[in-house]
Amino acid sequence: MTTPATTQSPVTTRPLPSLPSVYRSRASVELKEFFRQRESVVFTLMLPVLLLVVFGAVLNFDLGNGVTFTQYFMAGIIAAGILGASMQNMAISIATERSDGTLKSLAGTPMPKSAYFVGKVVQVLAVTVAIIVVLLLIGVVFYGIDLPSGAEWLTFAWVAGLGAAACTLLGIALSSLAKNGRSASATVTPFALLLQFISGVFFQFSEIPTWMQTVAALFPLKWMAQGLRSVFLPDVMAASEPAGSWELGRIALVLGAWCVAGLLLCVATFRWQDSAH
């Protein structure tokens, strides 16, 4: 009796996805997760809009030189919106993902660890652009805000870009301060709110006590708001700044230094699982 010969089908191996496709996939996941969380969308996207509407309706008085408070406030609220989309968002979301085990699970997958950070950066970029577009639309349509023109848009782009990068890295580093996801918001939100009060977001920076100006100058928000004021306000308003000028060169140096310092802090403090484990 003969045994029939068995044939084995050839084993096919599926090619591994390319790095760009992994990055795109992770970025898509990050964006979907952000917009599914109602609290994040409301706090990050809608809060700057509500503040602009309230302050624009109540405090739209003339500051002199043909500048209204809303025109002055636009630079500060955009800077605050970038801070929320980057520093606050990163610090809270990463701390939460660390405490609930998401980071540990991702670290155990074949996904390159760099894809996680690329996804976060894309999320920050998308949310930041959305905030800026919405604020500018409301400012122009309802409050007659004068938009930057010509080369001022280039200044706007590099100030917002450097500021977002510095604040994103700072947020990643701050995520390690929270003991767990539940305490992340309580740790980061008061700090961010304090920075906004002393950095010329809600008030003219020149009217803030000198010692507060000194403290504010230690962090990126003050410099980002000052750089954005340079594109929304006439040059005559530069005289009201502490140095009597916009100091764009110094702004670039400070924000660049914060990017380097933030990166070093991230490398030194970031961990993929909760310290309790």
C-alpha positions in Angstrom: 0.0 0.0 0.0 1.5 3.3 -1.0 1.0 6.6 0.9 -0.1 9.4 -1.3 2.5 12.2 -1.5 1.6 15.4 0.2 2.5 18.7 -1.3 3.0 21.8 0.9 2.0 25.1 -0.4 4.8 27.6 -0.5 5.0 29.9 2.5 4.4 33.5 1.6 5.8 36.3 3.7 4.2 39.6 3.9 6.6 42.4 3.4 7.1 44.7 6.4 5.5 48.1 6.0 7.9 50.9 5.2 8.9 53.4 7.8 6.9 56.3 6.2 3.7 54.1 6.1 4.2 53.3 9.8 4.6 57.0 10.6 1.4 57.8 8.6 -0.5 55.0 10.4 0.6 56.2 13.8 -0.2 59.8 13.0 -3.7 58.8 11.9 -4.2 56.9 15.2 -3.1 59.9 17.2 -5.4 62.3 15.4 -8.4 59.9 15.7 -7.8 59.4 19.4 -7.5 63.2 20.0 -10.8 64.1 18.2 -12.6 61.2 19.9 -11.9 62.7 23.3 -14.5 65.4 23.8 -12.8 67.0 26.8 -9.5 67.3 24.8 -11.2 68.9 21.8 -13.2 71.3 24.0 -10.4 72.4 26.2 -7.7 72.6 23.5 -9.6 73.9 20.6 -12.6 75.7 22.0 -11.1 77.4 25.1 -9.0 79.8 23.0 -12.0 80.6 20.9 -14.2 81.3 23.9 -11.5 83.5 25.4 -11.2 85.5 22.2 -15.0 86.0 22.0 -15.3 87.0 25.7 -12.3 89.3 25.8 -13.1 90.8 22.4 -16.7 91.6 23.4 -15.9 93.0 26.9 -12.4 94.6 26.6 -12.1 95.8 23.0 -10.9 99.3 24.0 -8.3 101.4 22.3 -4.7 101.1 23.4 -3.5 104.1 21.4 -1.8 104.3 18.0 -4.9 102.9 16.4 -4.5 99.5 18.2 -7.5 97.9 19.9 -7.1 95.5 22.8 -8.4 92.6 20.6 -5.6 93.3 18.1 -3.1 93.1 20.9 -4.8 90.1 22.5 -4.8 88.1 19.2 -1.0 87.5 19.4 -1.3 86.3 23.1 -4.3 84.0 22.5 -2.7 82.3 19.5 0.4 81.8 21.6 -1.7 80.4 24.5 -3.5 78.1 22.0 -0.2 76.8 20.8 0.9 76.2 24.4 -2.3 74.2 25.0 -2.0 72.1 21.8 1.6 71.3 22.6 2.8 71.5 26.2 -0.5 70.8 28.0 -1.7 68.3 25.5 1.5 66.3 25.4 2.1 66.4 29.2 -1.4 65.1 30.0 -1.9 62.6 27.2 1.6 61.0 27.6 1.2 60.7 31.3 -2.2 59.1 30.9 -0.9 56.6 28.3 2.0 55.8 30.6 -0.2 55.1 33.6 -2.8 53.0 31.8 -0.1 50.8 30.2 -0.5 52.0 26.6 3.2 53.1 26.4 4.4 49.8 27.8 2.3 47.9 25.2 3.5 50.0 22.3 7.1 49.5 23.4 6.6 45.8 23.2 5.4 45.9 19.6 7.6 45.8 16.4 6.6 49.5 15.8 9.7 51.7 15.9 9.6 53.9 19.0 10.2 56.9 16.8 6.8 56.4 15.2 5.1 57.2 18.6 6.8 60.6 18.7 6.2 61.3 15.0 2.5 60.6 15.6 2.4 63.1 18.6 4.2 65.8 16.5 1.7 65.4 13.7 -1.1 65.7 16.2 0.3 68.9 17.7 0.9 70.3 14.2 -2.6 69.6 13.0 -4.3 70.9 16.2 -2.1 74.0 16.2 -2.9 74.9 12.6 -6.6 74.3 13.3 -6.5 76.7 16.3 -4.6 79.4 14.4 -7.0 79.2 11.4 -10.2 79.4 13.6 -8.8 82.2 15.7 -7.8 84.3 12.7 -11.1 83.7 11.0 -13.1 84.9 14.0 -10.7 87.8 14.6 -11.1 89.0 11.0 -14.8 88.4 10.6 -16.1 89.7 14.0 -13.4 92.0 15.3 -11.7 93.5 12.2 -8.3 92.2 13.1 -5.5 93.3 10.7 -3.7 90.2 9.4 0.1 90.1 8.9 1.3 90.9 5.4 4.2 90.0 3.2 7.3 88.9 5.1 5.4 89.2 8.4 3.9 85.8 7.5 7.4 84.3 7.5 8.0 85.7 10.9 4.7 84.4 12.1 5.6 80.9 10.8 9.0 80.6 12.4 7.9 82.1 15.7 4.9 79.7 15.9 6.9 76.8 14.7 9.8 77.2 17.1 7.4 78.0 19.9 5.3 74.8 19.2 8.5 72.7 19.0 9.9 74.1 22.3 6.5 73.7 24.1 6.0 70.1 22.7 9.4 69.0 24.0 8.7 70.7 27.4 5.3 68.9 27.5 6.9 65.5 26.9 9.4 66.2 29.7 6.7 67.5 32.1 4.7 64.2 31.5 7.3 62.5 33.8 6.4 64.8 36.7 2.9 63.4 37.1 2.7 60.3 39.3 -0.1 58.9 37.1 -2.6 59.9 34.5 -5.2 61.2 37.0 -2.8 63.7 38.5 -1.4 64.9 35.1 -4.0 67.5 34.5 -3.9 68.8 38.1 -0.1 69.1 37.7 0.2 70.8 34.3 -3.0 73.0 34.0 -2.2 75.4 36.8 1.3 75.8 35.6 0.1 76.6 32.1 -2.5 79.0 33.4 0.1 80.8 35.5 2.4 81.2 32.5 -0.4 82.8 30.5 -1.1 85.4 33.2 2.5 86.5 33.5 3.5 86.2 29.8 1.3 89.0 28.4 -1.6 86.8 27.1 -4.4 88.5 29.1 -2.8 91.8 29.8 -0.3 94.2 28.2 3.1 92.8 29.1 4.4 96.2 30.0 1.8 96.5 32.8 2.9 93.3 34.5 5.2 93.8 37.6 8.9 93.6 36.7 9.6 90.6 38.8 6.8 88.7 36.9 8.3 89.8 33.6 11.6 88.3 34.8 10.0 85.0 35.7 8.0 84.9 32.4 11.2 85.4 30.4 12.5 82.1 31.7 9.8 80.2 29.6 8.9 80.0 25.9 5.4 81.5 26.1 6.5 85.0 26.8 8.9 85.0 23.8 6.4 83.4 21.5 3.7 86.0 22.4 6.2 88.8 21.9 7.2 87.5 18.5 3.6 87.2 17.4 2.9 90.7 18.6 5.6 91.9 16.1 3.4 90.7 13.2 0.0 91.9 14.5 1.0 95.3 15.9 2.5 98.4 14.2 6.2 99.0 14.8 5.5 101.9 17.0 4.1 99.5 19.6 7.6 97.9 20.0 8.4 100.9 22.3 6.1 99.4 24.9 8.2 96.2 25.1 10.7 95.9 28.0 13.7 96.3 25.6 12.0 98.9 23.5 12.1 96.6 20.4 10.6 93.3 19.2 14.0 91.5 19.8 13.3 89.0 17.0 16.9 87.7 17.0 16.8 87.1 20.8 13.4 85.4 20.4 14.9 83.0 17.9 17.8 82.3 20.2 15.7 81.7 23.3 13.1 79.5 21.6 15.9 77.6 19.9 17.7 77.1 23.2 14.4 75.8 24.7 14.2 73.3 21.9 17.7 72.0 22.8 17.0 72.0 26.5 13.6 70.4 26.0 15.1 67.6 23.9 17.8 67.0 26.6 15.1 66.9 29.3 13.0 64.4 27.2 16.0 62.1 26.8 16.8 62.3 30.5 13.3 61.8 31.9 11.1 59.9 29.4 10.1 56.4 30.3 7.8 53.9 28.7 6.1 52.6 31.8 4.9 54.0 35.1 7.5 54.2 37.9 5.1 52.1 40.0 5.9 49.2 37.8 
